[in-house]
Amino acid sequence: MLVIIRGAGDIASGIALRLTRARIKIIMTETEKPTAIRRTVAFSEAVYRGFAEVEGVRAKLVESPKQALAFAESGKIGVLVDPEGACIPALKPDAVVDAILAKRNLGTKMSDAPVVIGVGPGFTAGEDCHAAVETMRGHYLGRAIYSGSPLPNTAVPGLIGGYAGERVLRAPADGVFTPLLTIGDTVKAGDIVGTVDGVPMPATIDGTLRGILPHGITVFRGRKSGDIDPRGEKSPCFCSSDKALSIGGGVLEALLNLSHRLED
């Protein structure tokens, strides 16, 4: 089975881990300048570095759909800069998973593949996808939905270590972002984690820097630009989250449940 995953951030990468470990061939598409925060667990880093590795699974930046397919056939993940998904009609995958997490559908259609799965708000199973997967933390996280839509976005981050919105670092101004610390660094509230055109972005709480934007990304004031884990452990910075893997499990369920469509 060949699956194209639109998006290669940390949630999309958790999905890719689940599917790759189930022996499913994966191609991922990304933008020219990915904006994943949790870059140590995102295959989107391949766009910047040429390669990425998450929990022992390797991905490589590829230059064409043909090269992406060859890399997927070898059991590895090919990451293709293709924000519009132009490779989809050329490669004719068995399934398309939209994990861009834009909170709205950016163009994915049920006709894109025999099985189309939308991840998070903005999709309606039976209208623009065959199944959708819940991304909201809580009782329904990771559930595959075959009729209807995931819960709407609340803009409130999930609770980790007793903190929700407080753990998110937001750009202090409009401009170009410059990180000053590295993912995995220990921080104290008030430490300067990065700057936007010289304006400091301080840590909001004590903990471990779990994610931060790469250098040179243009941001607007208030944009999410970093993430602090208040538990103070470094290991979670370098492995896929419970949320990402739960969503990945929902995608895997939907793929298997709808696999009969591949025979139609």
C-alpha positions as CSV (number, residue, x, y, z in Angstrom):
1,M,0.0,0.0,0.0
2,L,1.3,3.5,-0.9
3,V,0.2,6.4,1.2
4,I,0.9,10.1,0.6
5,I,0.8,12.2,3.8
6,R,0.3,15.9,3.2
7,G,2.3,17.7,5.8
8,A,5.4,16.4,7.7
9,G,5.2,18.2,11.1
10,D,5.2,16.3,14.4
11,I,1.6,15.0,14.2
12,A,2.1,13.9,10.5
13,S,5.4,12.3,11.5
14,G,3.7,10.4,14.3
15,I,1.2,9.1,11.7
16,A,4.2,8.2,9.4
17,L,5.8,6.2,12.2
18,R,2.7,4.2,12.8
19,L,2.2,3.4,9.2
20,T,5.9,2.7,8.4
21,R,6.0,0.2,11.3
22,A,3.0,-1.5,9.8
23,R,5.0,-1.9,6.5
24,I,3.1,0.7,4.6
25,K,5.0,2.8,2.0
26,I,5.0,6.5,2.8
27,I,5.7,9.7,0.8
28,M,5.3,13.0,2.6
29,T,4.8,16.5,1.1
30,E,5.8,19.8,2.7
31,T,6.2,23.5,2.0
32,E,9.4,25.2,1.0
33,K,9.8,26.6,4.6
34,P,8.2,24.2,7.1
35,T,7.1,25.8,10.4
36,A,7.0,22.8,12.7
37,I,7.8,23.7,16.3
38,R,8.8,20.2,17.5
39,R,11.5,19.9,14.9
40,T,13.4,17.0,16.5
41,V,10.4,14.7,15.9
42,A,9.3,16.1,12.5
43,F,10.3,14.7,9.2
44,S,9.8,18.2,7.8
45,E,13.4,18.9,9.0
46,A,14.5,17.0,5.9
47,V,13.5,20.0,3.8
48,Y,16.2,22.0,5.7
49,R,18.9,19.4,6.3
50,G,18.3,17.0,3.4
51,F,17.4,14.2,5.8
52,A,15.6,13.6,9.1
53,E,15.4,10.7,11.6
54,V,12.7,10.1,14.2
55,E,12.8,7.1,16.5
56,G,15.1,5.3,14.1
57,V,13.0,5.9,11.0
58,R,14.8,7.9,8.3
59,A,13.4,10.3,5.8
60,K,15.2,12.0,2.9
61,L,14.4,15.1,0.9
62,V,13.6,14.0,-2.7
63,E,13.4,16.1,-5.9
64,S,10.7,14.4,-7.9
65,P,7.7,12.2,-7.5
66,K,9.6,9.4,-9.3
67,Q,12.4,9.7,-6.8
68,A,9.9,9.8,-3.9
69,L,8.3,6.6,-5.1
70,A,11.7,4.8,-5.4
71,F,12.6,5.9,-1.9
72,A,9.3,4.7,-0.5
73,E,9.7,1.3,-2.3
74,S,13.0,0.9,-0.4
75,G,11.1,1.2,2.9
76,K,12.2,4.7,3.7
77,I,10.2,8.0,3.7
78,G,10.6,10.4,0.8
79,V,9.8,14.1,1.6
80,L,8.8,16.1,-1.4
81,V,8.4,19.9,-1.5
82,D,4.9,20.0,-2.9
83,P,2.5,22.1,-0.9
84,E,-0.2,21.8,-3.5
85,G,-0.1,18.0,-3.7
86,A,0.7,18.0,-7.4
87,C,2.3,14.6,-7.1
88,I,-0.9,12.9,-6.1
89,P,-2.4,12.4,-9.6
90,A,1.0,11.5,-11.0
91,L,1.7,8.8,-8.3
92,K,-1.9,7.5,-7.9
93,P,-1.5,6.4,-4.3
94,D,-3.8,4.0,-2.6
95,A,-4.5,6.6,0.1
96,V,-4.0,10.2,0.9
97,V,-3.8,11.5,4.5
98,D,-4.2,15.2,4.9
99,A,-2.2,16.0,8.1
100,I,-1.4,19.6,7.3
101,L,-3.4,20.7,10.4
102,A,-4.5,24.0,8.9
103,K,-7.8,23.8,10.8
104,R,-9.5,23.8,7.4
105,N,-9.3,21.8,4.2
106,L,-6.7,23.3,1.8
107,G,-7.9,21.4,-1.3
108,T,-8.0,17.7,-0.4
109,K,-10.8,15.8,-2.2
110,M,-12.4,12.4,-1.9
111,S,-11.5,11.8,-5.5
112,D,-7.7,12.2,-4.8
113,A,-7.4,8.4,-4.0
114,P,-9.4,5.3,-3.2
115,V,-9.1,6.2,0.5
116,V,-8.8,9.8,1.7
117,I,-8.4,10.6,5.4
118,G,-8.6,14.1,6.9
119,V,-6.8,14.8,10.2
120,G,-8.4,17.3,12.6
121,P,-10.9,20.1,12.2
122,G,-11.9,21.2,8.7
123,F,-12.9,17.8,7.3
124,T,-16.2,16.1,7.1
125,A,-16.2,12.3,6.6
126,G,-18.5,11.5,3.7
127,E,-18.1,15.0,2.1
128,D,-14.4,15.7,1.5
129,C,-12.8,12.6,2.9
130,H,-13.8,9.0,3.6
131,A,-12.8,9.2,7.2
132,A,-11.5,11.9,9.6
133,V,-9.5,11.5,12.8
134,E,-10.0,13.4,16.0
135,T,-7.0,15.5,17.2
136,M,-8.5,17.1,20.3
137,R,-6.9,15.9,23.5
138,G,-9.4,14.1,25.7
139,H,-11.8,11.1,25.5
140,Y,-12.1,11.1,21.7
141,L,-8.4,11.7,20.8
142,G,-7.4,9.4,17.9
143,R,-10.8,8.1,17.1
144,A,-11.6,7.4,13.4
145,I,-14.8,9.2,12.3
146,Y,-16.7,7.8,9.4
147,S,-19.6,10.3,9.4
148,G,-19.3,13.9,10.5
149,S,-16.4,16.0,11.7
150,P,-13.7,16.2,14.4
151,L,-14.3,18.7,17.2
152,P,-13.7,22.3,16.3
153,N,-10.4,24.0,17.2
154,T,-10.5,25.7,20.6
155,A,-7.1,27.4,20.2
156,V,-6.3,26.2,23.8
157,P,-3.2,23.9,24.0
158,G,-3.6,20.5,25.7
159,L,-2.7,20.2,29.4
160,I,0.8,18.9,30.1
161,G,2.3,18.8,33.5
162,G,-0.4,21.1,34.8
163,Y,0.1,23.8,32.2
164,A,-1.8,24.5,29.0
165,G,-1.5,27.9,27.3
166,E,1.3,29.0,29.6
167,R,3.7,26.5,28.1
168,V,3.4,28.0,24.6
169,L,5.8,30.7,23.5
170,R,4.5,33.3,21.2
171,A,6.2,35.8,18.9
172,P,6.5,39.2,20.7
173,A,6.4,41.2,17.4
174,D,6.1,40.9,13.6
175,G,9.4,40.1,11.9
176,V,12.0,37.5,11.4
177,F,12.5,34.9,14.1
178,T,15.9,33.9,15.6
179,P,16.2,31.1,18.1
180,L,18.8,31.5,20.8
181,L,18.4,28.2,22.5
182,T,18.2,24.6,21.3
183,I,15.4,22.0,21.8
184,G,16.2,20.0,24.9
185,D,17.7,23.0,26.8
186,T,16.6,23.6,30.4
187,V,15.0,27.0,30.8
188,K,13.7,29.2,33.6
189,A,10.8,31.6,33.4
190,G,12.2,34.9,32.0
191,D,15.1,33.3,30.1
192,I,15.3,34.7,26.5
193,V,14.6,31.8,24.2
194,G,14.6,33.7,20.9
195,T,14.1,37.1,19.3
196,V,12.0,38.6,16.6
197,D,13.9,41.4,14.9
198,G,15.7,42.0,18.2
199,V,12.6,41.9,20.4
200,P,13.1,39.2,23.1
201,M,10.8,36.2,23.5
202,P,11.2,35.1,27.1
203,A,10.3,31.7,28.6
204,T,6.9,31.7,30.3
205,I,7.6,28.9,32.8
206,D,10.4,26.6,34.0
207,G,11.0,23.4,32.1
208,T,12.6,22.0,29.0
209,L,12.5,23.6,25.6
210,R,10.5,21.0,23.7
211,G,10.1,22.9,20.4
212,I,11.1,26.1,18.7
213,L,10.9,27.6,15.2
214,P,13.9,27.4,12.9
215,H,16.0,30.5,12.1
216,G,14.7,32.9,9.5
217,I,11.0,32.2,9.6
218,T,8.8,35.3,9.2
219,V,6.3,35.5,12.0
220,F,3.5,37.8,13.2
221,R,3.0,39.0,16.8
222,G,1.3,36.2,18.8
223,R,2.2,33.3,16.5
224,K,3.2,30.1,18.3
225,S,7.0,30.0,18.1
226,G,8.1,27.6,20.9
227,D,6.9,25.1,23.4
228,I,8.1,24.4,27.0
229,D,7.6,21.0,28.7
230,P,7.1,21.8,32.4
231,R,7.9,18.2,33.4
232,G,11.6,19.0,32.9
233,E,12.5,15.8,31.2
234,K,14.6,15.8,28.0
235,S,13.6,12.4,26.6
236,P,10.1,13.5,25.5
237,C,11.8,16.2,23.3
238,F,13.2,13.4,21.1
239,C,10.3,11.0,20.7
240,S,6.9,11.2,19.1
241,S,4.2,12.3,21.5
242,D,1.3,10.3,22.9
243,K,-1.0,12.6,20.9
244,A,0.8,12.0,17.6
245,L,0.9,8.3,18.0
246,S,-2.7,8.1,19.1
247,I,-3.7,10.0,15.9
248,G,-1.5,7.7,13.9
249,G,-3.4,4.8,15.4
250,G,-6.7,6.3,14.2
251,V,-5.3,6.8,10.7
252,L,-4.1,3.2,10.6
253,E,-7.5,1.9,11.7
254,A,-9.2,4.0,9.1
255,L,-6.9,2.7,6.4
256,L,-7.5,-0.9,7.3
257,N,-11.2,-0.4,7.7
258,L,-11.5,1.2,4.3
259,S,-9.0,-1.1,2.5
260,H,-11.9,-2.8,0.7
261,R,-12.1,0.3,-1.4
262,L,-8.7,-0.5,-2.9
263,E,-10.3,-3.6,-4.5
264,D,-13.3,-1.8,-6.0
